[in-house]
């Protein structure tokens, strides 16, 4: 189960990480009618060129992350004043399989939740859903105690529903050891087959089961598939040409390759209690990794299945945070957070599919995400004028302290560059337990 700590500088293992599942040490039908119609804004034509020093510092941080264990990184930083800085770097042995480009498509993991939440709130704006609707109204008989769980509780992870990724059968598919194609209904059943963690609304606890339920509610409320809703309401209006919810299995030509440690190198990184035989499936690459690009993706769907690019996601974040996708009142609802750590009520917070995260250079809004072989962090300033994305083509290769520290240093530097601030002295990263 994923929880978020309030320490402002640390490696955050995003929501769909295998480590989150196992509790290891690692730290989203037609266009909306009531919501504002999203429009595509052409880039400004006279922005000054970013300084070579700014790009050089980010490139150096990316290289350090790769040298420390990240198999590949894509960094995109837009400070709102200069053309975006884009960087792609990768470990030498990975070039045989795929030459990484800053424009490559990437599995966005739990960043998907922000898109799904946006769709839900668009339907709320159209009075087709309400945040107070009980789950039982839309998914009769599918969620125990569904009369007490509301749409809002699903959105902000206060439902108490068990995280289906903890289920051993789902975990086997998530790591690619089982090729069974999981349907959304099966994923929901896997989550609800376990006892709830607490009474609905009692507290925050991240559970991917919430967003599987929301995906099914969206489909029942509209009569359209979730993939079609993403295209019709977000991707096409915003001209996101490389953003989509793929069918499973799917490997696109432009999809960056993802990697995880092979069984022998993964084993020392796993905590006690890990199910026997846990490992990632895929062809062996390099000296210690497997290629997870084609791993069974059916366990992700509304909780983490979207594919996108750093540039596409920046355009989405800008449209969302600037108020082009939702009415102001609903954007305010989206940004109304509950503490991710009860002991730090003023720390990081979770809204309706949107995180408030404190970094050394300031507070940002966005999400993080993981799929097998893919880790991503995407953020914006509060008004959506500045954006940052750090996409890394591995998850468990970042489990080692040196790799985690270098990765967090890169994320910290990228966020500070986005905010046009200097990284504070003494803010070196320190991984924490999740």
PLY file of the C-alpha trace (Angstrom):
ply
format ascii 1.0
element vertex 434
property float x
property float y
property float z
element edge 431
property int vertex1
property int vertex2
end_header
0.00 0.00 0.00
1.40 3.36 -0.93
1.77 6.12 1.58
3.52 9.44 1.08
5.80 11.03 3.63
6.16 14.74 4.19
9.94 15.06 3.90
10.49 17.71 1.23
13.49 16.11 -0.49
13.48 12.39 -1.01
12.96 9.73 -3.60
9.23 9.08 -3.95
8.38 5.64 -5.28
5.14 6.28 -7.18
1.86 4.56 -6.71
2.04 1.53 -8.97
5.50 0.43 -7.85
6.07 -3.20 -7.03
7.77 -1.84 -3.93
4.54 -0.13 -2.95
2.77 -3.45 -3.38
5.25 -5.29 -1.21
5.97 -2.52 1.30
9.69 -2.35 0.48
12.05 0.49 1.27
11.49 2.95 -1.60
10.93 5.96 -1.06
-6.63 9.69 -15.21
-18.17 10.60 -25.05
-18.07 13.96 -26.57
-16.42 17.14 -25.40
-17.60 18.36 -22.02
-20.51 20.70 -22.39
-20.58 22.32 -18.96
-16.82 22.46 -18.48
-14.80 25.11 -20.34
-13.85 23.92 -23.82
-10.11 23.16 -23.90
-8.20 24.96 -26.59
-4.75 24.43 -28.03
-2.39 27.30 -27.48
0.45 27.71 -29.94
3.86 28.11 -28.32
5.18 31.63 -27.90
7.52 32.55 -30.74
9.91 34.98 -29.06
11.06 33.27 -25.90
14.70 33.88 -24.97
16.98 30.86 -25.13
17.62 29.16 -21.77
21.15 29.57 -20.49
23.67 26.86 -21.40
24.46 26.61 -17.70
20.86 25.66 -16.85
20.79 22.95 -19.46
24.27 21.80 -18.53
23.37 21.42 -14.87
20.31 19.31 -15.69
22.27 17.20 -18.18
24.93 16.59 -15.54
22.30 15.57 -12.99
20.73 13.21 -15.55
24.10 11.64 -16.30
24.75 11.14 -12.57
21.38 9.41 -12.24
22.24 7.07 -15.11
25.71 6.38 -13.74
24.16 5.56 -10.36
21.74 2.97 -11.76
18.90 4.55 -13.73
18.75 2.71 -17.06
17.47 5.81 -18.85
15.97 9.22 -18.09
13.91 11.78 -19.96
13.79 15.27 -18.48
11.62 18.14 -19.70
11.59 21.49 -17.93
9.50 24.53 -18.97
9.97 27.55 -16.73
7.36 29.58 -18.60
9.93 32.08 -19.92
12.25 30.06 -22.13
11.78 27.23 -24.63
11.56 23.94 -22.77
14.79 22.16 -21.93
14.63 18.50 -22.98
17.23 15.88 -22.12
17.44 12.16 -22.78
20.23 9.98 -21.41
20.60 6.24 -21.00
22.96 3.50 -19.91
25.17 2.39 -22.78
23.98 -1.19 -22.79
20.36 -0.12 -23.37
21.10 1.53 -26.72
21.12 -1.85 -28.46
17.41 -2.24 -27.77
16.23 1.35 -28.11
17.79 4.77 -28.61
16.07 6.95 -26.04
14.63 10.25 -27.24
13.01 13.05 -25.24
9.93 12.66 -27.46
9.51 8.92 -26.78
6.21 7.57 -25.53
6.24 6.35 -21.95
4.01 4.33 -19.65
2.78 7.00 -17.23
1.59 4.74 -14.41
-0.48 6.48 -11.76
-0.29 9.84 -13.48
-3.26 8.26 -15.25
-5.30 8.98 -12.11
-5.17 12.72 -12.77
-6.76 12.21 -16.19
-9.40 9.86 -14.79
-10.22 12.35 -12.04
-10.51 15.13 -14.64
-13.04 13.07 -16.59
-15.05 12.42 -13.43
-15.12 16.12 -12.56
-16.18 17.03 -16.10
-19.20 14.77 -15.64
-19.85 16.41 -12.28
-19.83 19.78 -14.07
-22.43 18.39 -16.47
-24.56 17.11 -13.55
-24.17 13.53 -14.77
-22.34 12.54 -11.59
-22.06 13.98 -8.09
-19.14 13.75 -5.69
-21.62 12.59 -3.07
-23.00 9.74 -5.20
-22.59 6.39 -3.42
-20.66 3.75 -5.32
-23.65 1.42 -5.04
-25.64 3.78 -7.27
-23.26 3.17 -10.19
-21.79 -0.26 -9.43
-24.63 -2.12 -7.71
-23.46 -5.20 -5.87
-19.81 -4.84 -6.92
-18.38 -3.03 -3.88
-19.17 -4.18 -0.34
-20.58 -1.35 1.77
-20.93 0.61 -1.46
-23.73 2.74 -0.02
-21.26 4.28 2.44
-18.47 4.94 -0.09
-18.82 8.06 -2.24
-17.25 9.13 -5.51
-15.21 11.70 -3.58
-13.80 8.99 -1.32
-12.67 7.04 -4.37
-11.00 10.14 -5.82
-9.04 11.08 -2.70
-8.29 7.55 -1.44
-10.36 7.70 1.73
-12.65 4.79 0.82
-10.75 2.18 2.82
-10.80 -0.28 -0.09
-7.97 -2.82 -0.17
-5.34 -2.20 -2.87
-5.82 -4.93 -5.49
-2.10 -4.88 -6.37
-1.45 -6.59 -3.02
-3.38 -9.60 -4.29
-0.84 -12.36 -5.17
-2.59 -13.30 -8.42
-2.63 -9.69 -9.62
0.97 -9.22 -8.53
2.02 -12.18 -10.68
0.48 -10.51 -13.73
1.87 -7.08 -12.84
5.40 -8.50 -12.89
4.72 -10.43 -16.10
4.92 -13.91 -14.61
1.26 -14.53 -15.50
-0.14 -13.65 -18.91
-3.80 -13.72 -17.85
-5.60 -10.66 -19.25
-7.31 -9.03 -16.29
-10.57 -7.21 -16.93
-11.45 -4.11 -14.87
-14.27 -6.08 -13.25
-11.79 -8.79 -12.20
-9.41 -6.20 -10.75
-12.23 -4.64 -8.75
-13.25 -8.08 -7.52
-9.66 -8.84 -6.50
-9.57 -5.69 -4.40
-12.97 -6.09 -2.79
-12.40 -9.78 -2.01
-10.12 -8.59 0.81
-11.41 -6.91 3.97
-11.44 -3.10 3.90
-8.62 -1.29 5.67
-10.90 1.06 7.62
-14.38 2.57 7.64
-15.21 4.76 4.60
-13.97 8.31 5.04
-11.91 7.61 8.16
-8.51 8.50 6.71
-6.26 8.48 3.65
-4.72 5.29 2.30
-3.65 5.00 -1.31
-5.46 2.20 -3.15
-5.46 1.58 -6.87
-8.81 -0.19 -6.44
-10.44 3.25 -6.09
-9.56 4.21 -9.65
-10.61 0.91 -11.17
-14.03 1.62 -9.64
-13.95 5.18 -11.04
-13.11 3.91 -14.52
-16.10 1.58 -14.42
-18.34 4.41 -13.16
-17.21 6.62 -16.04
-18.10 3.93 -18.54
-21.53 3.30 -17.02
-22.32 7.00 -16.78
-21.40 7.73 -20.42
-21.79 4.48 -22.34
-18.26 4.97 -23.73
-15.05 3.09 -23.01
-12.45 4.77 -20.83
-10.01 4.78 -23.76
-12.56 6.63 -25.90
-13.31 9.15 -23.14
-9.63 10.01 -22.81
-9.41 10.61 -26.56
-12.67 12.52 -26.90
-12.43 14.76 -23.87
-8.71 15.28 -23.32
-6.30 14.03 -25.98
-8.02 15.34 -29.12
-9.09 18.76 -27.80
-5.57 19.35 -26.46
-3.85 17.87 -29.55
-2.09 15.21 -27.48
-1.09 13.05 -30.42
0.89 10.53 -28.39
-1.46 10.07 -25.43
-3.78 7.08 -25.24
-4.95 4.15 -23.15
-3.68 1.10 -25.06
-5.16 -2.34 -25.22
-3.08 -5.04 -23.57
-0.61 -6.28 -24.59
0.72 -3.37 -26.62
4.19 -2.17 -27.58
4.29 0.90 -29.81
7.24 1.73 -32.03
7.87 4.97 -30.14
7.50 3.44 -26.69
10.64 3.78 -24.57
11.91 0.45 -23.33
11.59 -0.32 -19.61
13.91 -2.47 -17.52
13.99 -4.13 -14.10
16.65 -6.22 -12.29
16.64 -9.90 -13.14
15.64 -12.42 -10.48
19.12 -12.80 -8.99
19.70 -9.07 -8.64
16.14 -8.30 -7.54
16.10 -10.80 -4.69
18.37 -8.80 -2.31
16.15 -5.75 -2.76
12.95 -7.49 -1.67
11.70 -7.29 1.93
10.84 -10.20 4.14
7.41 -11.60 3.38
7.70 -11.20 -0.36
5.82 -14.02 -2.13
8.24 -16.76 -3.23
9.40 -16.51 -6.82
8.64 -12.81 -7.19
10.56 -11.50 -10.19
9.98 -9.67 -13.43
9.49 -11.56 -16.67
11.14 -10.49 -19.91
14.17 -11.06 -22.13
17.50 -10.67 -20.37
19.40 -7.47 -21.17
22.82 -6.21 -20.17
24.35 -8.08 -17.26
21.63 -7.77 -14.64
18.30 -6.59 -16.12
15.30 -7.82 -18.08
13.32 -5.85 -20.66
9.83 -5.32 -19.24
8.46 -3.30 -22.16
6.01 -6.02 -23.16
5.05 -7.14 -19.64
1.35 -7.84 -19.07
-0.26 -4.39 -18.76
-3.82 -5.50 -18.04
-3.44 -4.85 -14.30
-3.12 -1.07 -14.86
-6.12 0.39 -16.80
-7.72 3.36 -14.99
-5.20 3.10 -12.15
-2.13 3.52 -14.36
-2.45 2.44 -18.00
-2.06 5.65 -20.03
0.84 6.08 -22.45
2.04 9.61 -23.17
5.11 11.79 -23.74
6.76 14.43 -21.58
5.56 17.18 -23.93
1.99 15.87 -24.16
1.74 15.58 -20.39
3.04 19.11 -19.90
0.28 20.36 -22.19
-2.29 18.42 -20.17
-0.96 19.74 -16.85
-0.99 23.30 -18.20
-4.57 22.98 -19.44
-5.74 21.46 -16.17
-4.03 23.78 -13.68
-4.81 26.91 -15.71
-8.53 26.10 -15.60
-9.15 25.17 -19.23
-10.49 21.68 -18.50
-12.68 22.33 -15.45
-14.79 25.13 -13.99
-13.01 27.05 -11.24
-15.15 25.58 -8.47
-14.33 22.01 -9.48
-10.63 22.76 -9.94
-10.75 24.09 -6.39
-12.35 20.80 -5.29
-9.61 18.91 -7.09
-7.01 20.86 -5.12
-8.70 20.33 -1.74
-6.35 17.82 -0.14
-6.21 15.35 2.70
-2.85 14.72 4.42
-0.89 11.84 2.98
0.88 11.49 6.32
-1.40 12.01 9.35
1.63 13.02 11.39
2.35 15.90 8.97
-1.01 17.56 8.25
0.69 20.50 6.53
2.92 18.32 4.38
2.20 16.60 1.08
-1.51 16.27 0.38
-3.77 14.29 -1.94
-6.71 16.01 -3.62
-9.04 14.53 -6.23
-6.50 12.72 -8.38
-3.97 15.50 -7.85
-1.08 15.70 -5.40
0.34 18.75 -3.60
4.04 18.07 -3.12
6.60 20.11 -1.20
10.08 20.34 -2.74
13.13 22.30 -1.54
12.32 25.08 -4.03
8.58 25.26 -3.42
5.21 23.54 -3.59
4.03 22.00 -6.85
0.98 20.12 -8.12
0.89 16.91 -10.13
1.32 13.19 -9.64
3.80 10.36 -9.90
3.43 6.94 -11.42
4.94 3.56 -12.11
4.47 0.54 -14.27
6.93 -2.33 -14.52
10.03 -0.65 -15.95
8.62 2.89 -15.91
8.77 5.58 -13.22
7.51 9.13 -13.77
7.06 12.38 -11.88
5.15 15.24 -13.51
4.45 18.56 -11.82
3.28 22.10 -12.46
3.30 25.37 -10.61
-0.07 26.31 -9.05
-1.24 28.20 -12.16
-0.06 25.73 -14.77
2.43 28.13 -16.36
5.49 26.03 -15.58
5.86 22.28 -15.97
8.38 19.56 -15.32
8.59 15.85 -16.10
11.22 13.33 -15.06
10.63 9.94 -16.68
12.89 7.02 -15.75
12.95 3.69 -17.56
13.17 1.54 -14.44
11.74 1.23 -10.95
13.72 -1.32 -8.95
17.11 -0.27 -10.30
16.44 2.85 -8.19
16.01 0.79 -5.02
19.66 1.03 -4.06
20.50 4.06 -1.91
23.03 5.57 -4.33
20.65 5.33 -7.27
17.72 6.66 -5.23
19.76 9.63 -4.04
20.96 10.51 -7.54
17.45 10.20 -8.93
16.01 12.45 -6.24
18.79 14.96 -6.83
17.75 15.05 -10.49
14.08 15.55 -9.63
14.93 18.27 -7.11
17.12 20.06 -9.66
14.43 19.81 -12.37
11.71 21.18 -10.08
13.95 24.07 -8.99
14.76 24.84 -12.65
11.04 24.85 -13.45
10.40 27.32 -10.64
13.47 29.34 -11.73
15.03 29.01 -8.29
18.40 27.88 -7.04
18.47 24.59 -5.14
18.85 25.54 -1.45
22.18 24.74 0.18
22.08 21.60 2.27
19.07 20.09 0.50
20.81 16.95 -0.66
18.39 14.08 -1.13
17.87 11.43 1.52
15.72 8.41 0.61
13.11 7.51 3.20
11.02 4.46 3.86
7.61 4.34 2.22
0 1
1 2
2 3
3 4
4 5
5 6
6 7
7 8
8 9
9 10
10 11
11 12
12 13
13 14
14 15
15 16
16 17
17 18
18 19
19 20
20 21
21 22
22 23
23 24
24 25
25 26
28 29
29 30
30 31
31 32
32 33
33 34
34 35
35 36
36 37
37 38
38 39
39 40
40 41
41 42
42 43
43 44
44 45
45 46
46 47
47 48
48 49
49 50
50 51
51 52
52 53
53 54
54 55
55 56
56 57
57 58
58 59
59 60
60 61
61 62
62 63
63 64
64 65
65 66
66 67
67 68
68 69
69 70
70 71
71 72
72 73
73 74
74 75
75 76
76 77
77 78
78 79
79 80
80 81
81 82
82 83
83 84
84 85
85 86
86 87
87 88
88 89
89 90
90 91
91 92
92 93
93 94
94 95
95 96
96 97
97 98
98 99
99 100
100 101
101 102
102 103
103 104
104 105
105 106
106 107
107 108
108 109
109 110
110 111
111 112
112 113
113 114
114 115
115 116
116 117
117 118
118 119
119 120
120 121
121 122
122 123
123 124
124 125
125 126
126 127
127 128
128 129
129 130
130 131
131 132
132 133
133 134
134 135
135 136
136 137
137 138
138 139
139 140
140 141
141 142
142 143
143 144
144 145
145 146
146 147
147 148
148 149
149 150
150 151
151 152
152 153
153 154
154 155
155 156
156 157
157 158
158 159
159 160
160 161
161 162
162 163
163 164
164 165
165 166
166 167
167 168
168 169
169 170
170 171
171 172
172 173
173 174
174 175
175 176
176 177
177 178
178 179
179 180
180 181
181 182
182 183
183 184
184 185
185 186
186 187
187 188
188 189
189 190
190 191
191 192
192 193
193 194
194 195
195 196
196 197
197 198
198 199
199 200
200 201
201 202
202 203
203 204
204 205
205 206
206 207
207 208
208 209
209 210
210 211
211 212
212 213
213 214
214 215
215 216
216 217
217 218
218 219
219 220
220 221
221 222
222 223
223 224
224 225
225 226
226 227
227 228
228 229
229 230
230 231
231 232
232 233
233 234
234 235
235 236
236 237
237 238
238 239
239 240
240 241
241 242
242 243
243 244
244 245
245 246
246 247
247 248
248 249
249 250
250 251
251 252
252 253
253 254
254 255
255 256
256 257
257 258
258 259
259 260
260 261
261 262
262 263
263 264
264 265
265 266
266 267
267 268
268 269
269 270
270 271
271 272
272 273
273 274
274 275
275 276
276 277
277 278
278 279
279 280
280 281
281 282
282 283
283 284
284 285
285 286
286 287
287 288
288 289
289 290
290 291
291 292
292 293
293 294
294 295
295 296
296 297
297 298
298 299
299 300
300 301
301 302
302 303
303 304
304 305
305 306
306 307
307 308
308 309
309 310
310 311
311 312
312 313
313 314
314 315
315 316
316 317
317 318
318 319
319 320
320 321
321 322
322 323
323 324
324 325
325 326
326 327
327 328
328 329
329 330
330 331
331 332
332 333
333 334
334 335
335 336
336 337
337 338
338 339
339 340
340 341
341 342
342 343
343 344
344 345
345 346
346 347
347 348
348 349
349 350
350 351
351 352
352 353
353 354
354 355
355 356
356 357
357 358
358 359
359 360
360 361
361 362
362 363
363 364
364 365
365 366
366 367
367 368
368 369
369 370
370 371
371 372
372 373
373 374
374 375
375 376
376 377
377 378
378 379
379 380
380 381
381 382
382 383
383 384
384 385
385 386
386 387
387 388
388 389
389 390
390 391
391 392
392 393
393 394
394 395
395 396
396 397
397 398
398 399
399 400
400 401
401 402
402 403
403 404
404 405
405 406
406 407
407 408
408 409
409 410
410 411
411 412
412 413
413 414
414 415
415 416
416 417
417 418
418 419
419 420
420 421
421 422
422 423
423 424
424 425
425 426
426 427
427 428
428 429
429 430
430 431
431 432
432 433
